[in-house]
Amino acid sequence: MMLAAATAGLLVALLITLVRAIAGPSLYDRVLAVNSFGTKIVLLIAAMGFLAGRPDFLDIALLYALVNFIGTLAVLKFFRYRNLGGASSIERKAETQR
């Protein structure tokens, strides 16, 4: 019963985080809210797996946590450099000056 209450609390926290992701004043606030949303989803997957008696959900939760972390880093890199791969801006400037 206590885990069901924790799951309900997680759902409320997800709703609050979703509101923050939509209404965040800056881009970084929104990215942080989406990252927090992903972390709460990991907790929810683990709790739901425990409630359903499916311990293999923990593997899914760990995989989702890894994808959430890598995705957050990729989004932050994209918004900082406007590029995810290839030549960096310093290398492009050096090529144009030649």
Z-matrix of the N, CA and C atoms (Angstrom, degrees):
N
C 1 1.443
C 2 1.527 1 110.91
N 3 1.331 2 115.78 1 -37.49
C 4 1.458 3 119.36 2 -178.09
C 5 1.525 4 111.06 3 -67.88
N 6 1.329 5 116.08 4 -35.71
C 7 1.467 6 119.25 5 178.81
C 8 1.523 7 111.13 6 -68.95
N 9 1.309 8 116.99 7 -32.27
C 10 1.469 9 120.12 8 176.15
C 11 1.526 10 110.22 9 -65.92
N 12 1.322 11 117.26 10 -37.63
C 13 1.467 12 120.72 11 176.99
C 14 1.528 13 110.23 12 -66.94
N 15 1.325 14 117.01 13 -38.19
C 16 1.466 15 120.32 14 177.27
C 17 1.523 16 110.56 15 -65.51
N 18 1.317 17 116.98 16 -37.50
C 19 1.462 18 120.90 17 177.70
C 20 1.525 19 110.53 18 -65.36
N 21 1.323 20 116.47 19 -40.85
C 22 1.472 21 120.08 20 176.59
C 23 1.528 22 110.43 21 -63.87
N 24 1.313 23 116.90 22 -39.58
C 25 1.466 24 120.68 23 176.40
C 26 1.524 25 111.77 24 -63.42
N 27 1.321 26 116.65 25 -38.16
C 28 1.464 27 120.69 26 176.54
C 29 1.524 28 111.27 27 -63.13
N 30 1.331 29 116.41 28 -38.94
C 31 1.470 30 119.64 29 178.59
C 32 1.527 31 111.37 30 -64.60
N 33 1.325 32 116.70 31 -39.03
C 34 1.469 33 120.33 32 176.59
C 35 1.532 34 109.78 33 -65.40
N 36 1.324 35 116.69 34 -43.05
C 37 1.467 36 120.37 35 178.46
C 38 1.528 37 111.10 36 -63.44
N 39 1.338 38 117.67 37 -35.86
C 40 1.461 39 121.18 38 176.64
C 41 1.521 40 110.78 39 -63.66
N 42 1.317 41 116.84 40 -40.65
C 43 1.460 42 120.87 41 179.16
C 44 1.530 43 110.78 42 -64.28
N 45 1.324 44 117.04 43 -43.78
C 46 1.467 45 120.77 44 178.92
C 47 1.524 46 110.57 45 -64.33
N 48 1.324 47 117.26 46 -41.27
C 49 1.468 48 121.15 47 179.00
C 50 1.518 49 111.10 48 -66.16
N 51 1.311 50 117.06 49 -37.10
C 52 1.460 51 120.87 50 177.85
C 53 1.528 52 110.88 51 -64.16
N 54 1.324 53 117.07 52 -40.34
C 55 1.466 54 120.68 53 176.53
C 56 1.524 55 109.68 54 -62.08
N 57 1.320 56 117.06 55 -41.06
C 58 1.475 57 120.89 56 179.09
C 59 1.522 58 111.35 57 -66.02
N 60 1.316 59 116.83 58 -36.03
C 61 1.471 60 120.31 59 179.33
C 62 1.526 61 110.67 60 -67.05
N 63 1.305 62 117.40 61 -33.99
C 64 1.464 63 120.70 62 -179.55
C 65 1.522 64 111.03 63 -80.04
N 66 1.325 65 117.69 64 -40.24
C 67 1.466 66 121.41 65 -173.11
C 68 1.524 67 113.76 66 -99.93
N 69 1.323 68 118.38 67 7.93
C 70 1.458 69 120.18 68 -177.39
C 71 1.521 70 112.02 69 -58.72
N 72 1.335 71 117.87 70 137.09
C 73 1.469 72 118.71 71 -177.07
C 74 1.528 73 113.86 72 -70.59
N 75 1.310 74 118.16 73 -27.54
C 76 1.463 75 119.16 74 -179.17
C 77 1.527 76 110.07 75 -128.01
N 78 1.312 77 114.41 76 168.77
C 79 1.459 78 120.88 77 179.49
C 80 1.525 79 111.28 78 -62.61
N 81 1.318 80 116.79 79 -41.43
C 82 1.456 81 119.96 80 -177.15
C 83 1.527 82 111.31 81 -68.99
N 84 1.326 83 118.01 82 -31.95
C 85 1.463 84 120.46 83 173.65
C 86 1.519 85 110.70 84 -63.52
N 87 1.322 86 115.98 85 -40.08
C 88 1.465 87 120.05 86 179.61
C 89 1.532 88 111.23 87 -68.19
N 90 1.324 89 116.98 88 -41.39
C 91 1.471 90 120.18 89 178.85
C 92 1.522 91 109.92 90 -64.72
N 93 1.319 92 117.07 91 -41.45
C 94 1.460 93 120.69 92 177.91
C 95 1.527 94 110.90 93 -63.09
N 96 1.328 95 117.00 94 -40.04
C 97 1.464 96 120.61 95 178.36
C 98 1.528 97 111.07 96 -65.74
N 99 1.323 98 116.96 97 -40.28
C 100 1.468 99 119.45 98 178.56
C 101 1.530 100 110.47 99 -66.93
N 102 1.325 101 117.22 100 -37.57
C 103 1.464 102 120.57 101 176.37
C 104 1.524 103 110.28 102 -64.92
N 105 1.320 104 117.84 103 -42.51
C 106 1.465 105 121.14 104 176.75
C 107 1.524 106 110.96 105 -63.89
N 108 1.334 107 116.57 106 -37.74
C 109 1.455 108 121.34 107 177.10
C 110 1.532 109 109.90 108 -60.39
N 111 1.324 110 116.13 109 -44.72
C 112 1.464 111 120.53 110 178.70
C 113 1.516 112 112.43 111 -63.31
N 114 1.323 113 116.84 112 -38.46
C 115 1.462 114 120.51 113 178.37
C 116 1.525 115 110.66 114 -65.93
N 117 1.308 116 116.32 115 -40.09
C 118 1.467 117 119.89 116 177.87
C 119 1.534 118 111.06 117 -67.94
N 120 1.314 119 117.14 118 -33.47
C 121 1.466 120 120.46 119 175.72
C 122 1.539 121 109.94 120 -64.53
N 123 1.325 122 117.13 121 -38.96
C 124 1.469 123 120.98 122 176.73
C 125 1.523 124 109.97 123 -60.19
N 126 1.323 125 116.57 124 -45.50
C 127 1.467 126 120.25 125 177.53
C 128 1.523 127 111.43 126 -62.96
N 129 1.332 128 116.48 127 -39.62
C 130 1.461 129 120.58 128 179.88
C 131 1.527 130 111.41 129 -65.96
N 132 1.324 131 117.09 130 -41.85
C 133 1.476 132 120.21 131 177.82
C 134 1.529 133 110.28 132 -61.63
N 135 1.327 134 116.18 133 -43.52
C 136 1.462 135 119.45 134 179.95
C 137 1.528 136 111.03 135 -65.37
N 138 1.331 137 117.77 136 -42.34
C 139 1.464 138 120.87 137 179.75
C 140 1.531 139 111.17 138 -66.90
N 141 1.327 140 116.95 139 -41.25
C 142 1.461 141 119.79 140 179.64
C 143 1.537 142 110.68 141 -66.88
N 144 1.306 143 116.87 142 -37.18
C 145 1.461 144 119.78 143 175.91
C 146 1.518 145 112.12 144 -63.81
N 147 1.333 146 116.02 145 -38.82
C 148 1.464 147 119.71 146 177.31
C 149 1.520 148 110.90 147 -66.89
N 150 1.342 149 116.81 148 -42.55
C 151 1.467 150 120.67 149 179.21
C 152 1.526 151 111.53 150 -64.19
N 153 1.325 152 116.69 151 -36.97
C 154 1.463 153 120.86 152 -178.27
C 155 1.526 154 112.46 153 -84.29
N 156 1.326 155 117.08 154 -4.82
C 157 1.460 156 119.64 155 -178.87
C 158 1.519 157 113.03 156 73.70
N 159 1.332 158 116.49 157 29.38
C 160 1.469 159 121.87 158 -179.20
C 161 1.529 160 109.49 159 -117.37
N 162 1.322 161 118.57 160 88.90
C 163 1.463 162 120.23 161 -177.74
C 164 1.529 163 113.61 162 -66.88
N 165 1.325 164 117.89 163 -15.61
C 166 1.462 165 119.70 164 178.20
C 167 1.526 166 111.54 165 -70.56
N 168 1.328 167 118.24 166 -13.01
C 169 1.463 168 120.52 167 175.11
C 170 1.527 169 111.22 168 -65.09
N 171 1.326 170 117.15 169 -23.66
C 172 1.464 171 120.26 170 178.84
C 173 1.526 172 110.27 171 -65.09
N 174 1.318 173 117.58 172 -36.50
C 175 1.465 174 120.94 173 175.88
C 176 1.528 175 110.67 174 -63.45
N 177 1.321 176 115.70 175 -41.96
C 178 1.468 177 120.17 176 177.95
C 179 1.522 178 110.36 177 -64.02
N 180 1.331 179 116.55 178 -40.91
C 181 1.467 180 120.51 179 179.42
C 182 1.526 181 110.98 180 -63.69
N 183 1.322 182 117.36 181 -41.32
C 184 1.466 183 120.36 182 178.83
C 185 1.527 184 111.75 183 -65.67
N 186 1.313 185 116.55 184 -40.15
C 187 1.458 186 120.41 185 177.35
C 188 1.529 187 110.44 186 -64.04
N 189 1.317 188 116.97 187 -43.00
C 190 1.460 189 120.96 188 178.31
C 191 1.524 190 111.07 189 -63.72
N 192 1.333 191 117.58 190 -36.92
C 193 1.464 192 120.84 191 177.39
C 194 1.528 193 110.77 192 -62.52
N 195 1.321 194 116.73 193 -41.32
C 196 1.459 195 120.80 194 178.57
C 197 1.525 196 111.03 195 -65.03
N 198 1.323 197 116.72 196 -44.30
C 199 1.461 198 120.87 197 178.93
C 200 1.526 199 110.37 198 -64.26
N 201 1.327 200 117.12 199 -38.80
C 202 1.462 201 121.50 200 178.51
C 203 1.534 202 110.59 201 -62.09
N 204 1.316 203 116.77 202 -44.44
C 205 1.466 204 121.14 203 -179.39
C 206 1.533 205 111.20 204 -64.82
N 207 1.318 206 117.04 205 -48.28
C 208 1.469 207 121.03 206 -179.82
C 209 1.528 208 110.31 207 -63.73
N 210 1.320 209 116.79 208 -40.76
C 211 1.464 210 120.56 209 178.94
C 212 1.520 211 112.34 210 -63.44
N 213 1.317 212 116.93 211 -40.38
C 214 1.462 213 120.16 212 178.11
C 215 1.521 214 111.06 213 -64.26
N 216 1.323 215 117.03 214 -42.53
C 217 1.467 216 119.84 215 177.41
C 218 1.526 217 111.51 216 -63.11
N 219 1.326 218 117.03 217 -39.58
C 220 1.463 219 120.77 218 179.59
C 221 1.520 220 111.33 219 -65.77
N 222 1.322 221 117.68 220 -42.25
C 223 1.463 222 120.65 221 179.33
C 224 1.520 223 110.58 222 -65.15
N 225 1.328 224 117.41 223 -43.89
C 226 1.462 225 119.62 224 178.73
C 227 1.526 226 111.80 225 -64.19
N 228 1.330 227 117.75 226 -39.45
C 229 1.461 228 120.74 227 177.69
C 230 1.516 229 110.42 228 -64.69
N 231 1.327 230 116.94 229 -41.11
C 232 1.460 231 120.12 230 -179.66
C 233 1.523 232 111.13 231 -63.61
N 234 1.322 233 117.64 232 -44.43
C 235 1.455 234 119.31 233 -177.85
C 236 1.520 235 112.47 234 -73.94
N 237 1.319 236 118.19 235 -21.10
C 238 1.464 237 119.52 236 177.14
C 239 1.526 238 111.62 237 -83.22
N 240 1.348 239 116.57 238 -44.95
C 241 1.460 240 120.20 239 -174.41
C 242 1.523 241 113.65 240 -106.19
N 243 1.323 242 118.37 241 -7.59
C 244 1.470 243 123.73 242 -175.82
C 245 1.520 244 111.74 243 56.84
N 246 1.349 245 114.88 244 30.18
C 247 1.454 246 120.84 245 -178.74
C 248 1.529 247 108.01 246 -159.91
N 249 1.312 248 117.31 247 138.27
C 250 1.457 249 120.05 248 178.43
C 251 1.521 250 113.17 249 -101.01
N 252 1.301 251 117.55 250 -18.41
C 253 1.453 252 119.58 251 -178.56
C 254 1.505 253 109.92 252 -159.09
N 255 1.287 254 115.47 253 -172.38
C 256 1.454 255 120.01 254 178.79
C 257 1.518 256 111.10 255 79.97
N 258 1.296 257 115.10 256 -155.82
C 259 1.461 258 121.20 257 -176.66
C 260 1.521 259 110.37 258 -72.52
N 261 1.317 260 115.62 259 141.73
C 262 1.455 261 119.78 260 177.10
C 263 1.518 262 109.44 261 -77.85
N 264 1.307 263 116.31 262 169.24
C 265 1.466 264 120.19 263 -179.15
C 266 1.524 265 111.06 264 -64.81
N 267 1.318 266 117.96 265 -31.72
C 268 1.462 267 120.97 266 178.35
C 269 1.527 268 109.90 267 -67.15
N 270 1.340 269 116.43 268 -42.30
C 271 1.464 270 120.08 269 179.03
C 272 1.522 271 110.59 270 -66.13
N 273 1.328 272 117.64 271 -37.78
C 274 1.475 273 120.18 272 178.78
C 275 1.528 274 110.97 273 -66.62
N 276 1.336 275 117.23 274 -38.13
C 277 1.466 276 119.67 275 178.16
C 278 1.519 277 110.52 276 -65.68
N 279 1.343 278 116.32 277 -38.87
C 280 1.461 279 119.78 278 179.24
C 281 1.517 280 111.17 279 -65.50
N 282 1.345 281 117.39 280 -36.81
C 283 1.455 282 120.53 281 178.84
C 284 1.522 283 111.82 282 -69.32
N 285 1.324 284 117.69 283 -36.73
C 286 1.475 285 120.08 284 -179.48
C 287 1.528 286 112.04 285 -73.56
N 288 1.321 287 117.79 286 -23.81
C 289 1.472 288 120.70 287 -179.99
C 290 1.521 289 112.55 288 -82.43
N 291 1.308 290 118.29 289 -12.78
C 292 1.471 291 121.29 290 -179.02
C 293 1.483 292 111.87 291 -73.93
